[in-house]
Amino acid sequence: MYEALQHLLKKSAPHTAFGLIINDILQLASECHLCLFSFVKRSGNCVAHEIAKLALSFGELRVWLEEVPAGISQFVMADLASSFE
């Protein structure tokens, strides 16, 4: 199990910059009626993996509200197709 997931499941965070992110996630999760954390292999979430790779090439914040970033739509379709299998 990966470190972030372990901290989220234990509801504990280290006293580091990483821990601040974990605390933010836990705070947001506490405001939800139900929030579950689980590990998903990269092959099961291609969209997140590709967007993370794409984000590394940007020098500033990017937000997509109504459009899928160029080059990502094929991964959206693949994830959708795999969810119906």
C-alpha positions as CSV (number, residue, x, y, z in Angstrom):
1,M,0.0,0.0,0.0
2,Y,1.3,3.4,-0.8
3,E,2.3,6.0,1.8
4,A,-0.4,8.5,1.1
5,L,-3.1,5.9,1.3
6,Q,-1.7,4.5,4.5
7,H,-1.9,8.0,6.1
8,L,-5.4,8.6,4.8
9,L,-6.7,5.3,6.1
10,K,-5.1,5.9,9.5
11,K,-6.2,9.5,9.5
12,S,-2.8,10.6,10.5
13,A,-0.2,12.8,8.8
14,P,3.5,13.3,9.2
15,H,4.8,16.8,10.2
16,T,6.0,17.6,6.7
17,A,4.8,19.4,3.6
18,F,3.4,16.1,2.5
19,G,1.6,15.9,5.8
20,L,-0.1,19.2,5.1
21,I,-1.5,17.8,1.9
22,I,-2.8,14.7,3.8
23,N,-4.4,17.0,6.4
24,D,-6.1,19.0,3.6
25,I,-7.5,15.8,2.1
26,L,-8.7,14.6,5.5
27,Q,-10.3,17.9,6.2
28,L,-12.2,17.9,2.9
29,A,-13.2,14.3,3.4
30,S,-14.6,15.1,6.8
31,E,-17.1,17.4,5.1
32,C,-18.5,14.6,3.0
33,H,-21.3,12.4,3.9
34,L,-19.3,9.4,2.8
35,C,-15.7,9.3,1.7
36,L,-13.7,6.1,1.0
37,F,-10.0,5.8,0.1
38,S,-8.7,2.9,-1.9
39,F,-5.7,2.2,-4.1
40,V,-6.3,2.1,-7.9
41,K,-3.6,0.8,-10.2
42,R,-2.4,3.2,-12.9
43,S,-4.0,0.9,-15.5
44,G,-7.4,1.5,-13.8
45,N,-7.0,5.3,-13.8
46,C,-5.2,6.3,-17.0
47,V,-6.8,9.8,-17.0
48,A,-5.3,10.8,-13.6
49,H,-1.9,9.4,-14.6
50,E,-1.9,11.3,-18.0
51,I,-3.1,14.6,-16.4
52,A,-0.4,14.3,-13.8
53,K,2.2,13.8,-16.5
54,L,0.8,16.7,-18.5
55,A,0.8,19.0,-15.4
56,L,4.6,18.6,-15.1
57,S,5.0,20.5,-18.4
58,F,3.1,23.6,-17.2
59,G,4.8,26.5,-15.4
60,E,1.6,27.9,-14.1
61,L,-1.8,26.7,-12.7
62,R,-4.2,25.2,-15.3
63,V,-7.9,24.6,-14.7
64,W,-10.2,22.7,-17.1
65,L,-13.8,23.3,-16.4
66,E,-15.8,22.1,-19.4
67,E,-13.2,20.7,-21.7
68,V,-10.9,17.7,-21.6
69,P,-7.2,18.7,-22.2
70,A,-5.9,17.9,-25.7
71,G,-4.6,14.4,-25.8
72,I,-6.5,13.2,-22.8
73,S,-9.8,12.4,-24.4
74,Q,-8.6,9.0,-25.6
75,F,-7.8,8.1,-22.0
76,V,-11.2,9.3,-20.8
77,M,-12.8,7.0,-23.4
78,A,-10.6,4.1,-22.4
79,D,-11.4,4.5,-18.7
80,L,-15.1,4.8,-19.5
81,A,-15.0,1.6,-21.6
82,S,-13.2,-0.3,-18.9
83,S,-15.8,0.7,-16.3
84,F,-18.5,-1.2,-18.2
85,E,-16.5,-4.4,-18.4
